[in-house]
Amino acid sequence: MNDRRLLLFGIPSLSLIITLLMAPDHQTWTVPLFSVSWAISLYFTAFLWIGNRTLWNWLLRRLPHVDQTKRRLWSLAGLSVVGTSVATVLLRLPLHWLLPQYFGLDFQSQMAGTFFNLFPTLAVLTLYETIYFFRQWEQNLRRAEQLQSAGVQSQLEALQSQLDPHFLFNTLNTLSALIEPGNKPAQEFVEQLADVYRYVLLTRDKTTVSLAEELAFVDTYLALQKVRFRDNLRVTTTVAPAALTARVAPLSVQLLVENALKHNVASRQFPLELRLLADGTGYFTVENTLRPRTAGLAPGTGMGLANVRHRYELLQAPHPVTVSTEAGWFRVQLPLLAE
């Protein structure tokens, strides 16, 4: 946290307040006496403020997450008491040599000085925690707004249309009723297409879904694509059961699958191999054989993949989305999120 201004103004201000509060009788003060008292107060305040600030920053780096707040605060309380006590004793040693009548080294004097110094220490640490809390609150609010915006953009890309998804979903159900009962493949195709739009509707307001839900949706999406590609599309799914409860951004796996189908050759001579993997590494991997189409569709803009990366950043994923190309394979790894 950048607190240069807080240090420049806070330390002199707090030391001045302590000096004024500790003055026994303001009317008998002289300028030299006031200056010496303020200098001593500034001496203690500066060292104790910077020392406890360093301790707070160290704990914040080690225990930064929200669920670690209670542990961090208890650790901060204990360590700050010990640190302030030790620092008070060390800081009083030079003053004992200069002003032994005011800064004794006996146990009672040391305890009184330590107890007094704990109050401004508590005030400083409370100030830092309050500033940190409000900054986190602002960041989370901004992140939620950006995540909602990114989610809407992802839904629009997945739908590839400006039509109301409710209208499309209801129309598909009507179409299914109009198909001849004996035409089972057509019935199944329309029902699967309706399932795709149902999933889009159900997840449009969610920031994450379970991997099991996303894979069930991807299976339905691939079943629709199989009607078109037939044996030209070969899909292998290998997912550890423990990974199914992990969370992913909705439509993120589907978008990667769609990109593989959109931008690569899938023919009898060169079938498109698609692998979906979750093997306990903390990632869900989508990889496909890399044979870019030379004609037909316009080249990709990379917006879909950029959107996925941005959404996982907003979700504070433990690892970034990684993209790599190796030995004729294109690979994207999505970090699995905690439940």
N, C-alpha and C positions, 0 to 999 in steps of 0.2 A: 504494500500500500504506500502510495506517495504521500507522505505526511510532513514534508519540509516546512510548510507554512505553520502547521500545528506545532512543530518543534520550536520554530523561531518565535512564535507568539505565546504558545502555551507554557513553556518553561519559565520565562520571565514573569508572566502573569500569575502563574500558580505560586511561584516563590514570593512575589510581592504580597499576594493574599495571605500566605502563611506568615510573613513578616508582620503585617498589620494586625492579624489575629493574635499573634503571640506577644505583641507589645503590651507591657503592664500599664504603662501610663504615657500616652502620646504627648502630653504637655511637657514632660521632662526630657523628651528626645532632642538630641542635637543632630545636625547633618552628619557628622562623622559616625555617631552611634548608629543612626539609621542605615548609613551606607555599609557599615560592618555587618549589621544584622541581616541586611538584604543579601550581601555577598555570601554569608554563611548559608542562608536559606537557598540561594541560587546554586551553591555548591552541592548541597544535598539533593535538591530537586533535579538538577541536570543528570547527575550520576544515576539516581534511582529511576528517573523517567526513562533514560536511554537503556538502562539495564533491563527493566521490566518490558520495555518495548521490544528489545531483542528476544527476550524469552517468549513474548506473545507471538512474534513472527515465526520463531522456531517451531512452536507448537502448532501454529496455523498451517505450516508447510507439512507437518507430519500427520495432522488430523484435520484435513480441510473439508470433509464431507458433512452434510447436515446431520446424518445419523451419528456422527462422532462429536457433535457439539457438547453433549453432557460430559463425555470423557475429557474433552479438551478443557472445559471450564473447571472441572475438579482438579485436573492436572495443573492448570494455571494457578488455581487458588493455593494448592500445596506448595508448588515450586516458588511462587512469588513470596509466600511467607518466609520460606527458608532463605531465598535469595535476598530479600529485603533485610532479614535479620543479620545475615553475614555481612552484607554491604554496609549496614549501619555501624557495626563494630569496626570495620576497616576504615570507614570514612571518619569516625570519631578519633582515631589514633593521631592523625596530624594535628587536629584541633586540640587534643589533650596537651600536646607539647606546647602549643601556642597559648591556649587559654585553659589551663588545668582547673581553675576554679569553676568553670562553667561546663566542662566536658570531662567528667570523671570516668574512670575505667572500672569502677565497682559494678557488681552485678545489678543492683537496683537502678543505677543510672543508665546502664546499657539497656535494660528491659524497658525503661520509660522511653528512651529514645527510639527503640525499635517499635514499640506500640504506637507512638506518635506517627512514625513514618509510614505505618501501614494504612492510615487513612488517606493520605494523598495518593499512595500506590493504588488503593482500591478505586479511587476516583479516576485515575488515569486509565487503568485497565477497563473500567466500565465504559469510559469514553471511547476507547478503541473498539470494544465489542459492539457498542451501539452504532458507530460509524460503519463497521463491517457488516452488521445486520441489515442496515438500510441500503447499503450498496448492493448486497446480495439480493435483497427484495426488488430493487430496481432492475437488476440484471435478469432475474427470473421473470419479472413482468414483461420486459422487452423480449426475452427469449420465447415466452409463451405466445406473444403476438407474432413474432417471426415464424414460429413453428406452425401456427395456425395458417399463416399466409403461404408457407411452403407446402402445407398439406393440401390446401385448396388448389395450388398450382399442380401438384402431383395428381390430384383427382381429375383435373381437366385434361392433363396429358394422357391419363389412363383411359378416359372416356373418348378422347379424340373427337369431341363433338361439343357443340354449344347447346344441344338438346337437353331438356330436363331429364335426369336419370329416372325420376319417378314415371315420367311419360314413357320412356323406353321400357322400363320394367313391366309396367301394366300392359303395354302393347304386345310385348313378347308373350305374356300369359294369355292374352286374347288370341294371338297367332297360334299358340299351342292348342287351344281349344278348337280351332278351325281346321287343323291338320287331320287328315283321315286317320281313324283309329288303327288301321293296319300298317300305317307307315311309321313303324317304331323308331328307326334311325332318325327320322326328321323330328319326332317327338322328343327324343333324347337330346338332340342337338339344341333345340329351342329351350328345353329345360336347363341345360348346362349354360346356355347364354344368359338365361334369366338369373341363374345362380351367380354368374359373374357380376351382374349389375346389382344383385342383392348384397353381395359382399361390399361393393363400392358404397352403397347406401349405408350399410351398417357401420362401416369404418370411417366415414367421412368426418366425424367429430372426435375420433380417437387419435391419440398421439402414438400409441404403441398397441400391438396385438401379439398374442403368443405365436411362436414359430409354427406350432401345430395348426393354428387357424390360417396363417399365411400359406402354408404348404398345401392345405386342403383346397384353398382358392387357386393356387398355382396348378394343382392337379386338374381342376376343372378347366382352367384356361388352356392347359396343354392338351386336354382331351378335345377341345374345340380345334386346336391347331393340328392335331393328328388327322382330323378329317381332311384337312387341306394337304398336309405334307405326307401323310401315311408313313411308309417305311423310310422316307428321306429324313425323318427326324427321329433320333434315338436318344432317349432320356434315361439317365441312371440317377437314382436318389439313394444316398447313404447318409442317414441321420441317426445319431445316437439317441436312445429314448430320453436320456437326461436333458438333452438340448431342446426338446419339444416344449418345455415350459418357459424357456427363455423368451425375451421380447424382441420384436423387430418393428421398424416403422412400417405401417400398413402400405401395401402396394409396392414396397421397395424391391422385394424378390421378383415380383411379377414384372416390374419395369426392366430388370436386368435380363430376364428371360425373353421379354419382348424385343429388347435391343439385339439379343443374339439372333433371333429369327429375322429381324428387320434388315440387319446389315451383313449377313453372311449367306453364302451359297448353301442351299439344301436341295440336293438332287440325288438321283439314283447313283450317279458316278461318284459324287462327293456328298454323302449323307452328313447332316449336321449332328455332331455329338454334343450333348448337353449333360453336364454333371452338376448335381445339387448335393453339397456335402456339409456335414456338421460333425466333426470328429473329435470334439472335446478340446479344441485349441482356443475356444472363445470367439471363434468366427463362424459365420455361415458363408460358404463359398459357392459362387456360381461361375462355372467355367465352360467354355465352348471352343470347338475347333475354329481356328481363325482363317476363314477364306472370304475376304470382303467381296461383296457384289461389285461388279464393274459397270453394271447398267441397271436401269429400272428405277430404283428408289434414289432420291436425292441423298447426298452424304449426310451423315449425322452431324448435329451441331454441338453435341456434348451437353446440352441443357439438362436432359433427363438425369444423367450421371451426376452433374453438378448439383442438381436439386437433391438427389439422394445424399450426397456428401454433406450438403448444408443442413439437411434435416437431422442427420446423426450428430453433427456438431451442436445443434440446438438441444438435442436430447442428452448432451453431455456423455456421449458414449465413452467407454473406458479406453478405446483405441480408435484411430481414424479409419475411414473406409480406404482400402488399398486397391490399386489397380495395377496389373502387371501383364506382360506378354512374354511367353516363354515356350520355345520349341513348338510353335504353331498353335498354341493355346492362348486364349484371352481369358483372364481370371479377375474377378472382383470379389473381395472379401468384405462382408458386412460384420461389424462387431456385434455380438449378441449382448443384449441389455439385461440387466437384473430384473427379476420379477417385481 
